[in-house]
C-alpha cells in the first residue's frame, strides 16, 4: 500500500499521522516535501496533515495552496485518488479549491484544544465505511481557525448532496460547547462532489491509540485501507 503524506514548513502533525499510518497500514507513508512537483502516480491515498503551514501567514493554508506540490495534489484529486486533509490540511484543501467554503477564526477568538464528539453523517464513503452512520466519535481538536463558513447556497448544496461528513454534537463527557468554533451547521468535516476528498478539523490521527486518549480515529484510516484493498 502506498500512502503519500504531504509536509510543509510548519506542519506539526505529520509525525502523528506517520505513526498512525505506519501502525495501521503496516508500512510507513512516503513523505512528500512541499517543494516536490510530483506525487507518485500509483499512490493509493494522500494525507494532508495539520499544523501551521508557512506560519499561517496571509491566511491558514493560503501559501501552502500555492506550493510546488499543489498542482500534483489537484491532479490526483481529478483522478479520484482519496485525499484527507486534517485541520490545517482542511484549510489547504479549501484554499486550493478542492473543497468549498473557508475556515475562519474561531467564534471565541481563542485557540481551542480539547476533545469533541462528532456525529458520523454517513457510512458509505471511502473514509467512513468502518463507522456506523449516526455513530458518535470522540477526537481532539487543536485550532485557531476552525470556524467553517460558506454562503447559504453552498451550505444548502452540501446538506442536500450528503456532503457533510462529520458534525459536532454533544454526547458523553463533552467538555464545553459541542461546537468548539462556531462552525456553520455544526460542520466538522465535508466532502467534495465525488466524495473522494475529505476535509475535517478534528484529528483522527491523534485518536488511534488507547494509551493516548482513544481509538475513534482508527475507523477512518481503516476505511481507506479497506477501500484500497
PENORUR-V528502 format. One record per helix or strand of 2 or more residues. SS is the DSSP state (a for helix, b for strand). FROM is the first residue (numbers start at 1). TO is the last residue. If there is no record, write none. Layout:
# PENORUR-V528502
ss->SS from->FROM to->TO
ss->SS from->FROM to->TO
This chain:
# PENORUR-V528502
ss->b from->3 to->7
ss->a from->14 to->25
ss->b from->30 to->33
ss->b from->45 to->48
ss->a from->53 to->56
ss->a from->64 to->66
ss->a from->70 to->79
ss->b from->82 to->86
ss->a from->88 to->95
ss->b from->102 to->104
ss->b from->112 to->120
ss->b from->136 to->143
ss->b from->147 to->149
ss->a from->152 to->160
ss->b from->164 to->169
ss->a from->184 to->186
ss->b from->187 to->191
ss->b from->197 to->200
ss->a from->204 to->206
ss->a from->210 to->212
ss->a from->218 to->228
